[in-house]
Amino acid sequence: MRRVALLHGSHAHGSHGDAADASRLWRALALILVVMAGEIVAGVIAHSLALLSDAGHMLTDAGALGFSLLALRLAARPAAGALTFGFRRLEILSAQANGVTLLVVAGFVVFEAIRRLVEPPHVRAGLVLAVAIGGAVLNVAAAATLARADRSNLNIEGSFQHVLTDLYGFLGTALAAGVILIFGFQRADPIASLAIAALMIRSGWRLVWATGRIFLEAAPKELDPQEVGRALVAMPRVVEVHDLHVWEVASGFPALSAHILVAREADCHGARRDMEALLHERFGIDHTTLQVDHAGEELLEIAPAQGAEAGVERGPGGQPVSSEPGAPGGSAAR
């Protein structure tokens, strides 16, 4: 009896790398929560929108880091059942959620900043400056922690962008507080908030765009499908390359499928092995599905059901094809 075995390949990162990245995410999360708590208290006392908006961003940071940790853990699970690629795309969902939350929070900050530009409240700039400097120091530590993680993973890159935007936000808030202390210009606080919002929009859009490309199954940015096709068709014994598809299952996990026609005298299996080696060495593509056939071979066609001949298999010339060798009207299908 013939059996069909469904083998699910494991494409998750190494367990050691995952554990190290998870440890860095936990440390960054702890630092973010400490800074967020201080900003909320100080922002309310000092009437500073810059601090409160950054605290709101910190809240999304904490959520993003928590979601990143969950996605990292689930993505490490082996593929099974209907999930033949496992949970790898949870990393991309997490990164896209990070990008969307950055855009949403930026919208609220812009709205409140415009309102405060019209009616600026009195800001206790000294307290704002002290909290901004302290927050910047802790944020540098969090950003440095995540910078050492695997940022080719869009999930981790999304968390890093959140934290990096906060660092810029602290610097802008400190600058605004200095302007208020020196010149008494209260509108410096909402202006700094608008600058923070602009950074949030930039980071958020980049994440949404990058994850959207993966969900649309576009080729990775560093891979040109035309160049891949030209490299394959230039190989010895290759006659034609068509139905070429290059896409990205998850960050750092490119995949390729193609139908290849080789010369009639060529060794199909040898040609396939050579092409797989080329794709690995030149383009870094390891997950490939190559259908290799000899050029000029006649393939079996199934004719549409018509009257009494419904279900009859037909060859390329339209003649009926019998499943039994030597039957009347039959021909061999190759």
Backbone torsions as a table, in degrees:
resi	resn	phi	psi	omega
1	MET	NA	134.1	178.4
2	ARG	-84.5	142.8	179.6
3	ARG	-124.2	151.5	175.5
4	VAL	-113.9	120.9	-179.6
5	ALA	-101.0	127.7	176.6
6	LEU	-97.3	107.7	-178.3
7	LEU	-105.3	124.1	179.4
8	HIS	-98.9	115.9	178.7
9	GLY	-74.6	149.2	177.2
10	SER	-98.6	121.2	-179.2
11	HIS	-119.4	15.2	-179.3
12	ALA	-72.0	161.0	176.7
13	HIS	-66.8	163.2	178.2
14	GLY	-62.6	148.0	-177.0
15	SER	-61.6	-35.1	179.8
16	HIS	-65.0	-44.9	179.0
17	GLY	-64.5	-40.2	178.2
18	ASP	-62.1	-42.9	-179.5
19	ALA	-64.2	-41.2	179.0
20	ALA	-65.4	-42.9	178.8
21	ASP	-64.4	-40.9	179.0
22	ALA	-63.2	-39.6	178.3
23	SER	-62.9	-40.7	178.4
24	ARG	-66.4	-38.8	178.2
25	LEU	-64.3	-40.9	178.4
26	TRP	-62.6	-43.4	179.6
27	ARG	-64.3	-43.0	178.6
28	ALA	-63.5	-39.0	179.1
29	LEU	-61.9	-42.6	179.1
30	ALA	-62.0	-43.4	179.2
31	LEU	-64.3	-41.3	-179.1
32	ILE	-62.6	-42.6	-178.9
33	LEU	-64.1	-38.8	178.4
34	VAL	-63.9	-47.2	-179.5
35	VAL	-63.9	-42.0	-178.3
36	MET	-61.5	-44.2	179.5
37	ALA	-60.5	-44.3	178.8
38	GLY	-63.7	-38.9	-179.3
39	GLU	-66.9	-39.8	-179.3
40	ILE	-62.3	-47.7	-179.2
41	VAL	-62.7	-49.6	-177.2
42	ALA	-67.4	-36.9	-178.9
43	GLY	-64.4	-39.3	178.2
44	VAL	-67.6	-44.4	-178.5
45	ILE	-66.6	-42.1	-174.3
46	ALA	-88.6	-4.9	-177.7
47	HIS	58.4	39.6	-176.6
48	SER	-103.7	116.2	175.7
49	LEU	-68.2	-35.0	-179.5
50	ALA	-59.0	-42.7	178.8
51	LEU	-70.1	-43.5	-178.5
52	LEU	-67.0	-38.8	178.7
53	SER	-66.6	-37.5	178.4
54	ASP	-71.4	-31.5	174.9
55	ALA	-65.5	-38.7	176.1
56	GLY	-63.4	-39.0	176.1
57	HIS	-65.5	-37.5	177.3
58	MET	-61.2	-36.3	178.5
59	LEU	-63.7	-42.1	176.5
60	THR	-67.1	-32.2	176.0
61	ASP	-61.2	-46.7	-178.9
62	ALA	-61.8	-43.0	177.5
63	GLY	-63.9	-40.4	179.8
64	ALA	-64.0	-42.3	179.2
65	LEU	-66.3	-40.2	177.7
66	GLY	-63.6	-43.1	178.1
67	PHE	-65.8	-36.6	178.3
68	SER	-63.2	-41.5	178.5
69	LEU	-63.2	-43.0	178.7
70	LEU	-63.9	-45.2	-179.1
71	ALA	-64.4	-38.9	179.6
72	LEU	-63.2	-39.4	-179.7
73	ARG	-69.2	-44.0	-179.1
74	LEU	-69.5	-36.1	-178.3
75	ALA	-65.2	-22.7	-179.7
76	ALA	-78.8	-10.9	179.9
77	ARG	-69.0	143.5	179.9
78	PRO	-68.7	152.1	177.0
79	ALA	-67.2	142.6	-179.5
80	ALA	-160.8	152.7	175.5
81	GLY	60.0	-134.8	-178.1
82	ALA	-72.5	-21.6	-178.9
83	LEU	-87.2	77.8	-174.0
84	THR	-70.3	-17.5	173.6
85	PHE	-104.7	8.1	-178.5
86	GLY	71.4	-148.3	-177.6
87	PHE	-104.7	25.2	-174.2
88	ARG	-57.5	-35.4	-176.0
89	ARG	-76.8	-4.7	170.7
90	LEU	-62.2	-31.1	175.4
91	GLU	-59.9	-40.6	-178.6
92	ILE	-72.9	-38.9	175.3
93	LEU	-59.7	-43.1	179.3
94	SER	-62.0	-45.2	179.7
95	ALA	-63.3	-39.8	179.2
96	GLN	-67.8	-38.5	176.0
97	ALA	-61.3	-39.4	176.2
98	ASN	-59.8	-44.9	-179.7
99	GLY	-64.6	-42.5	-179.3
100	VAL	-65.5	-42.6	179.9
101	THR	-64.7	-35.4	175.7
102	LEU	-60.6	-43.0	-179.1
103	LEU	-67.5	-40.6	-178.7
104	VAL	-66.1	-48.0	-179.9
105	VAL	-62.9	-38.4	178.2
106	ALA	-60.7	-37.5	177.9
107	GLY	-62.5	-42.8	177.6
108	PHE	-65.0	-40.0	-179.4
109	VAL	-64.4	-43.3	179.4
110	VAL	-61.0	-43.6	-179.8
111	PHE	-60.8	-48.1	-178.0
112	GLU	-69.1	-35.3	179.9
113	ALA	-65.3	-40.8	178.3
114	ILE	-63.8	-40.2	178.6
115	ARG	-62.3	-39.8	-179.0
116	ARG	-76.7	-21.7	172.8
117	LEU	-67.1	-34.6	179.1
118	VAL	-74.2	-44.4	-180.0
119	GLU	-127.8	81.9	-175.9
120	PRO	-71.5	127.9	175.4
121	PRO	-80.9	166.1	176.8
122	HIS	-77.1	127.3	-177.5
123	VAL	-109.4	131.5	176.2
124	ARG	-82.3	87.6	-169.2
125	ALA	-64.9	-32.9	-179.2
126	GLY	-61.2	-46.0	178.9
127	LEU	-65.7	-40.8	179.2
128	VAL	-60.3	-43.2	-179.3
129	LEU	-63.8	-43.3	-179.7
130	ALA	-62.9	-44.8	-179.5
131	VAL	-67.6	-38.6	-179.1
132	ALA	-63.9	-41.8	179.8
133	ILE	-66.7	-45.8	178.2
134	GLY	-62.0	-42.7	179.0
135	GLY	-64.6	-37.9	179.2
136	ALA	-63.0	-39.7	179.8
137	VAL	-62.5	-48.1	179.4
138	LEU	-66.8	-33.9	-179.5
139	ASN	-69.7	-34.3	174.9
140	VAL	-60.6	-41.6	178.9
141	ALA	-63.2	-41.9	179.4
142	ALA	-66.2	-43.1	-179.7
143	ALA	-65.0	-40.2	178.9
144	ALA	-64.4	-35.5	178.0
145	THR	-64.2	-46.2	-179.0
146	LEU	-74.1	-26.3	179.7
147	ALA	-63.7	-24.7	-179.9
148	ARG	-86.6	-4.9	177.9
149	ALA	-82.4	176.6	-178.2
150	ASP	-79.2	91.8	-175.4
151	ARG	-81.5	-1.2	170.0
152	SER	-69.9	-18.6	172.8
153	ASN	-77.6	115.7	-176.4
154	LEU	-61.0	-28.5	177.4
155	ASN	-61.3	-49.7	179.0
156	ILE	-69.2	-38.0	177.9
157	GLU	-61.2	-37.5	177.6
158	GLY	-62.5	-43.3	177.4
159	SER	-63.7	-41.1	179.5
160	PHE	-62.6	-41.8	179.6
161	GLN	-63.3	-38.4	175.5
162	HIS	-57.6	-51.2	-176.1
163	VAL	-66.1	-40.4	179.9
164	LEU	-64.7	-38.9	177.0
165	THR	-62.2	-38.0	176.7
166	ASP	-62.1	-39.9	179.5
167	LEU	-61.0	-45.8	176.2
168	TYR	-61.0	-37.4	179.4
169	GLY	-62.9	-42.5	177.6
170	PHE	-62.1	-41.7	179.3
171	LEU	-64.2	-41.2	177.6
172	GLY	-65.7	-39.5	178.8
173	THR	-65.0	-41.4	178.2
174	ALA	-63.2	-41.3	178.4
175	LEU	-62.9	-43.3	179.0
176	ALA	-62.8	-41.8	179.0
177	ALA	-62.9	-39.9	177.9
178	GLY	-62.9	-41.1	179.0
179	VAL	-63.0	-41.4	179.8
180	ILE	-65.1	-43.0	-179.8
181	LEU	-63.5	-38.7	-175.3
182	ILE	-84.5	-44.5	-172.4
183	PHE	-109.9	-12.1	-178.3
184	GLY	72.6	19.2	-178.3
185	PHE	-84.9	96.4	-173.7
186	GLN	-67.5	-25.4	-178.6
187	ARG	-72.3	-6.0	177.1
188	ALA	-62.2	-30.1	-178.9
189	ASP	-66.8	-52.7	177.4
190	PRO	-66.8	-28.7	176.6
191	ILE	-64.6	-42.2	176.2
192	ALA	-62.5	-35.7	178.0
193	SER	-63.5	-38.8	177.8
194	LEU	-65.2	-37.4	177.6
195	ALA	-64.8	-41.2	177.3
196	ILE	-62.0	-42.9	-179.8
197	ALA	-62.0	-38.4	179.3
198	ALA	-62.7	-40.6	177.6
199	LEU	-65.7	-38.9	178.7
200	MET	-63.6	-41.9	179.6
201	ILE	-64.1	-42.1	179.7
202	ARG	-62.0	-49.6	-178.8
203	SER	-65.5	-42.1	-179.3
204	GLY	-63.4	-43.3	-179.1
205	TRP	-65.3	-39.7	179.3
206	ARG	-61.5	-40.2	179.4
207	LEU	-69.0	-43.7	179.7
208	VAL	-63.0	-40.2	179.8
209	TRP	-65.8	-46.2	-177.9
210	ALA	-64.4	-43.3	180.0
211	THR	-72.4	-33.2	177.1
212	GLY	-62.7	-37.8	176.8
213	ARG	-59.7	-40.2	-179.3
214	ILE	-69.1	-42.7	179.6
215	PHE	-66.7	-28.3	175.6
216	LEU	-83.4	1.3	179.1
217	GLU	57.3	39.7	173.0
218	ALA	-75.0	158.6	176.6
219	ALA	-66.4	147.3	175.4
220	PRO	-54.9	148.1	-175.3
221	LYS	-57.9	-34.0	-176.5
222	GLU	-83.8	-1.4	-179.2
223	LEU	-116.9	128.7	176.3
224	ASP	-103.4	111.6	-179.0
225	PRO	-55.4	-34.3	178.7
226	GLN	-64.2	-41.3	178.2
227	GLU	-65.8	-40.2	177.6
228	VAL	-62.0	-45.0	179.9
229	GLY	-62.2	-42.3	179.4
230	ARG	-64.9	-37.5	179.3
231	ALA	-66.0	-39.0	179.9
232	LEU	-69.0	-45.4	-175.6
233	VAL	-71.9	-18.4	178.5
234	ALA	-81.3	-6.6	-179.3
235	MET	-72.9	151.2	179.3
236	PRO	-58.3	142.2	175.3
237	ARG	75.0	-6.3	179.4
238	VAL	-84.6	126.0	-178.1
239	VAL	-98.1	-40.7	-174.7
240	GLU	-154.0	146.1	174.0
241	VAL	-127.7	122.1	176.1
242	HIS	-143.0	176.2	-174.6
243	ASP	51.1	42.4	-179.9
244	LEU	-84.0	125.7	178.3
245	HIS	-129.7	129.8	175.8
246	VAL	-127.2	126.0	-178.9
247	TRP	-148.0	179.7	-177.3
248	GLU	-125.6	117.2	179.1
249	VAL	-69.6	-45.8	176.4
250	ALA	-151.3	174.4	-178.3
251	SER	-59.6	128.5	-179.5
252	GLY	76.6	14.6	-178.2
253	PHE	-131.5	75.0	178.0
254	PRO	-76.1	153.0	178.7
255	ALA	-139.1	155.6	-177.8
256	LEU	-145.7	143.5	170.6
257	SER	-138.7	148.3	-179.3
258	ALA	-163.2	156.7	173.1
259	HIS	-107.5	122.5	-175.2
260	ILE	-116.2	133.0	172.3
261	LEU	-108.7	128.6	179.7
262	VAL	-117.4	167.2	-179.9
263	ALA	-60.0	152.1	-174.4
264	ARG	-60.1	-33.6	-178.0
265	GLU	-86.0	-2.8	-174.7
266	ALA	-77.7	156.3	175.3
267	ASP	-87.7	109.9	-176.5
268	CYS	-58.3	-45.9	-176.3
269	HIS	-67.1	-40.0	177.3
270	GLY	-65.1	-41.3	178.3
271	ALA	-62.5	-41.3	179.0
272	ARG	-62.7	-43.2	179.5
273	ARG	-62.7	-39.7	178.4
274	ASP	-64.0	-41.4	-180.0
275	MET	-68.1	-38.7	176.9
276	GLU	-62.4	-39.7	177.9
277	ALA	-64.5	-41.7	177.9
278	LEU	-61.2	-47.0	-178.2
279	LEU	-62.6	-35.9	178.7
280	HIS	-70.9	-49.5	-172.2
281	GLU	-74.8	-39.3	-174.4
282	ARG	-91.9	-35.0	-174.0
283	PHE	-116.8	-6.6	178.9
284	GLY	70.7	26.7	179.8
285	ILE	-103.0	117.8	-179.1
286	ASP	-108.1	-25.7	-179.2
287	HIS	-93.9	96.8	-175.2
288	THR	-127.0	146.6	172.2
289	THR	-128.1	105.0	-177.1
290	LEU	-113.9	119.6	173.5
291	GLN	-97.0	111.7	-175.6
292	VAL	-110.1	123.3	178.6
293	ASP	-129.8	161.0	174.6
294	HIS	-79.7	138.9	179.0
295	ALA	-66.6	139.8	177.0
296	GLY	87.1	-0.9	178.4
297	GLU	-71.8	141.3	176.3
298	GLU	-88.3	123.1	-178.6
299	LEU	-99.1	150.4	179.8
300	LEU	-67.6	133.2	176.9
301	GLU	-116.0	147.9	176.5
302	ILE	-106.6	115.6	-178.7
303	ALA	-75.2	148.1	176.3
304	PRO	-60.9	148.5	179.9
305	ALA	-67.2	125.8	178.9
306	GLN	-141.3	113.9	175.1
307	GLY	55.6	-131.5	-174.4
308	ALA	-74.6	-13.4	-177.5
309	GLU	-94.3	14.7	-178.8
310	ALA	-57.8	133.8	176.0
311	GLY	85.7	-2.1	-179.4
312	VAL	-79.0	129.2	178.0
313	GLU	-79.4	139.1	-178.7
314	ARG	-126.7	147.7	176.6
315	GLY	-85.2	-177.1	-177.5
316	PRO	-59.5	-29.9	-179.7
317	GLY	-85.2	2.3	179.7
318	GLY	88.2	-0.2	-179.5
319	GLN	-81.0	144.9	178.5
320	PRO	-61.3	144.1	179.1
321	VAL	-113.1	122.6	-179.9
322	SER	-89.5	144.9	176.2
323	SER	-78.7	-9.9	-179.1
324	GLU	-111.9	124.4	178.8
325	PRO	-60.1	137.2	176.6
326	GLY	86.0	-2.4	179.6
327	ALA	-70.1	151.1	-179.2
328	PRO	-58.1	132.1	177.7
329	GLY	78.0	0.8	-175.8
330	GLY	-84.4	160.4	175.4
331	SER	-145.9	157.4	-178.0
332	ALA	-80.4	133.1	176.9
333	ALA	-100.8	130.9	-178.0
334	ARG	-115.5	NA	NA
